Amino acid sequence: MAYLDRFPNWSEILKPPEKVQGETMAGLIEAIAKERSINRLKAHDVRRAFLLLLGGLALVLIEGVTLAVVEVAH
């Protein structure tokens, strides 16, 4: 955003269009690369949370079966 804020300045207006386009593309590519890295970490965290949820549900199921067996045995 700091780069975009410089656009109305004469120093940016007088630059050759190719240079401005190149700088803009470089900034966009860098931002996309950072976002992809962050999204990869988020996806990993979601997978881990899902596996933990499944593990918790399995434990609740095991506890329910155990309590049912104990009640039937008495």
C-alpha positions, 0 to 999 in steps of 0.5 A, a space after each residue: 500500500 505504501 508503494 501505491 500511495 506514491 503513485 500521485 507523486 511526480 517522481 512516479 508520474 515521470 517514470 517510464 511506464 515499463 519501470 512502474 509496471 515492473 515495480 508493480 508486478 514485483 510487489 504483487 508477486 511478493 504479496 502473492 508469495 507471502 499470502 500463499 505461504 500464510 495460506 499453506 500454514 493455515 491449511 496445515 492448522 485446519 488439518 491438524 484441528 480436524 484430526 484432533 476433532 476426530 480423535 476427540 469424537 472417537 474418545 467420546 464414542 469409546 467412552 459411550 460404548 464403555 459406559 453402555 457395556 458397564 450398564 449392561 453387565 450390571 
